Amino acid sequence: MRNEGHVKGPIMNIAPVNADENTYVNGTFYARKVDAEEHIRNRELFVRSSIQELKTDNIIAYDEIIRSVCIMYVDAVVGIKCIMVERDEMNRGTSSLPPALPKELLGFTRSQFGDLLVEQKLRLSESLTAGQIIDQEREFKAFRNQIFVEEDFRGMLVNMDDLISFDEAWSTIRKKYPLICMFFGGLASVFPGTSTVESDFSIIGFEKDDYRAAVTNFSLVGILQCKQFKLLHQVKALIQ
């Protein structure tokens, strides 16, 4: 993705890159107008010809498209970097999946949902405000109340096919419960891994970039340990 969109970064130990009309910056990654133009020059002849005509006829629309290309690729790279392997309290890749379909929520209590919100709060806070997270809890409360008071609604969920797709399962109630649909859909779309060192490989690749290729193995181990210091203390607190 970084190569395809000519995305630069991460910015480390160098002068910061400032966002302007020719540069889009998100966190430690960025792309410039010339990078997006290079990306388009690598497309099919029809795309190249069309964008060149637009540049001649409507420079404002051309600049908007070029900036959109920068935003699309930079934001995608930043988002992918945030994806983490689901882990348990011992930092092991977990194989237990949370519920995802409305039928699976029949026996899911409000306290269990609250526990799940607390567990996923760090990830949720990347894209939701504190108020939106609270609204998810309120929506789940309304969902549980409807299960309790409306027998037809409960019966519809009970008789739902176990092999039904996520979209089909939520299609009838998505409009009424959009927040919990989004919540469980997000959990269902992240597949847990079994490699306990996958995150370490990611950190190594991040730390030993082109600007720090000469970092010794001893220094690299120290960097990894420092980055995981707080996490390891949290794990230790859980098992005491």
C-alpha positions, 0 to 999 in steps of 0.5 A, spaced: 500 500 500 505 504 501 509 503 495 502 503 490 500 510 493 508 512 494 506 514 501 512 516 505 514 515 512 514 513 518 517 520 520 523 518 525 528 522 528 528 527 522 525 534 521 517 534 522 513 534 515 508 540 515 502 539 512 500 544 506 496 545 500 501 540 496 502 535 502 497 531 506 500 528 513 497 523 518 501 521 524 508 519 521 506 518 514 505 523 509 504 524 501 505 530 497 502 532 490 507 529 486 507 523 489 499 522 487 501 525 480 506 519 480 501 514 482 496 516 476 502 516 471 503 509 473 495 507 471 492 505 464 493 510 458 485 512 459 486 514 466 492 518 464 489 522 458 483 523 462 487 526 468 491 530 463 485 533 460 482 535 467 488 539 469 487 543 462 480 544 463 479 545 470 485 545 475 481 546 481 477 539 480 484 536 478 487 539 485 481 536 489 482 529 485 490 529 486 489 531 494 484 525 495 489 520 492 494 522 497 488 522 503 486 515 501 493 512 501 496 515 507 489 514 511 489 507 509 496 506 511 495 509 518 489 505 519 492 498 517 498 500 522 493 500 527 490 493 526 492 489 532 492 481 533 487 480 538 490 477 545 488 475 551 491 477 558 497 473 557 499 476 550 497 470 547 493 470 540 486 468 542 482 463 539 475 465 542 471 469 538 466 474 540 458 474 538 457 477 531 450 475 529 443 478 533 441 470 534 448 470 538 446 476 542 440 472 545 444 470 551 449 476 551 447 480 558 448 487 559 454 486 563 457 482 558 457 487 553 459 492 558 465 488 559 466 487 552 466 495 551 471 496 556 476 490 553 475 494 546 475 501 549 482 503 546 481 500 539 474 504 539 477 510 541 481 511 535 474 512 531 469 514 536 468 519 541 466 517 549 459 519 547 458 515 542 461 509 546 456 510 551 451 511 546 453 503 544 451 501 551 444 505 551 443 502 544 444 495 546 440 496 553 434 497 548 436 491 544 435 487 550 429 490 552 426 489 545 428 481 546 424 481 553 418 484 551 417 482 544 416 475 543 415 475 536 422 479 535 425 474 540 422 468 536 425 471 529 432 471 532 431 464 535 429 461 528 435 465 524 439 460 520 446 459 523 449 459 517 446 466 515 451 471 513 452 477 517 449 482 512 443 478 512 442 477 519 443 484 521 439 487 515 432 487 518 434 491 524 440 495 522 437 501 521 434 501 528 440 498 532 446 501 527 451 502 533 451 495 535 451 493 528 457 497 527 460 494 533 459 487 532 461 488 525 468 491 527 469 485 532 467 480 527 471 483 521 478 482 525 481 475 525 485 473 531 492 470 530 496 465 533 503 468 532 505 471 539 511 474 535 507 478 529 507 484 533 514 484 535 516 483 527 512 489 526 515 493 531 522 491 528 520 493 521 518 500 524 524 501 528 529 499 523 527 503 517 532 506 512 534 511 517 536 506 522 539 501 518 545 500 522 542 499 529 545 493 532 541 487 535 543 489 542 540 496 541 534 493 537 532 489 543 532 495 548 528 499 543 523 493 543 523 492 551 522 499 552 516 499 547 513 494 551 514 496 558 508 499 560 504 493 556 508 488 560 506 491 567 499 491 565 499 484 564 503 482 570 498 486 574 492 482 571 496 475 573 497 477 580 
